Amino acid sequence: MATLTDRVPQNIAGKYYVDTSCIDCDQCRAIAPDFFGRNEDGMSFVKQQPETAEEIAEVDEATEACATCSIGNDGA
């Protein structure tokens, strides 16, 4: 389960974030490339927060597919 206090600093502010437990599997970037990026340390981060129901569904799909549960959705 992702931890808000361990979020990757490159995350854009908002509800969704990636924490430091990311293993760079690329799953989230493959599912939702408009919303996830990769930093120079090899961790994903949220580069854009979803707004529409369709975008939220896409990010939620990526969240569910995350092998390490590194994507959280409780940010502010």
Backbone torsions as a table, in degrees:
resi	resn	phi	psi	omega
1	MET	NA	130.7	-179.1
2	ALA	-64.5	147.1	-179.4
3	THR	-118.2	122.2	-177.2
4	LEU	-57.1	-38.2	-178.5
5	THR	-70.8	-15.0	179.3
6	ASP	-105.4	18.4	-177.2
7	ARG	-63.8	145.6	177.6
8	VAL	-67.6	134.6	-174.4
9	PRO	-62.4	-22.2	-178.5
10	GLN	-76.9	-10.3	178.3
11	ASN	-56.7	134.2	173.3
12	ILE	-74.0	147.3	-178.7
13	ALA	-60.0	141.9	177.5
14	GLY	148.6	-172.3	-174.3
15	LYS	-65.1	-41.7	-176.0
16	TYR	-93.4	146.0	178.7
17	TYR	-158.3	163.4	172.5
18	VAL	-116.2	139.0	178.7
19	ASP	-103.7	-179.8	-172.5
20	THR	-73.9	1.3	176.4
21	SER	-83.1	0.1	179.1
22	CYS	-59.4	137.9	179.8
23	ILE	-112.8	14.1	177.2
24	ASP	60.4	44.2	179.7
25	CYS	-79.8	-15.1	176.8
26	ASP	77.4	2.1	-177.1
27	GLN	-60.8	-47.9	-178.1
28	CYS	-65.4	-37.7	179.6
29	ARG	-70.4	-28.5	177.0
30	ALA	-74.8	-38.3	-177.9
31	ILE	-78.9	-42.5	-174.4
32	ALA	-134.5	66.9	-174.6
33	PRO	-64.0	-22.6	177.8
34	ASP	-72.9	-16.9	-172.8
35	PHE	-113.7	-17.7	-178.2
36	PHE	-122.9	138.7	176.4
37	GLY	-123.3	-178.6	178.9
38	ARG	-127.2	129.8	178.5
39	ASN	-88.4	174.4	-176.7
40	GLU	-68.7	-14.2	176.6
41	ASP	-88.9	0.5	178.3
42	GLY	84.6	21.2	177.1
43	MET	-111.1	145.2	175.4
44	SER	-76.4	160.4	174.1
45	PHE	-152.3	160.0	178.2
46	VAL	-84.6	117.0	-178.6
47	LYS	-98.8	-14.7	177.1
48	GLN	-152.7	133.4	177.3
49	GLN	-82.4	138.4	177.6
50	PRO	-71.9	149.5	-179.5
51	GLU	-122.1	-44.4	-177.1
52	THR	-85.0	165.5	178.0
53	ALA	-60.0	-38.2	179.1
54	GLU	-65.7	-43.3	178.8
55	GLU	-65.3	-42.3	178.8
56	ILE	-62.1	-41.6	178.3
57	ALA	-61.6	-39.0	179.0
58	GLU	-64.7	-45.2	179.4
59	VAL	-68.8	-37.6	176.7
60	ASP	-63.8	-37.0	176.5
61	GLU	-62.0	-43.8	177.3
62	ALA	-63.4	-40.0	178.5
63	THR	-60.7	-45.8	-179.3
64	GLU	-67.2	-30.4	-178.6
65	ALA	-81.7	-12.1	-176.5
66	CYS	-65.4	116.4	-176.4
67	ALA	-64.4	-27.4	-177.2
68	THR	-107.1	5.9	-179.2
69	CYS	54.3	41.9	-176.6
70	SER	-87.2	-5.4	-179.6
71	ILE	-101.6	123.3	178.7
72	GLY	-109.2	161.5	177.8
73	ASN	-135.0	37.8	-179.7
74	ASP	-123.7	16.4	179.6
75	GLY	-72.2	170.8	180.0
76	ALA	-125.3	NA	NA
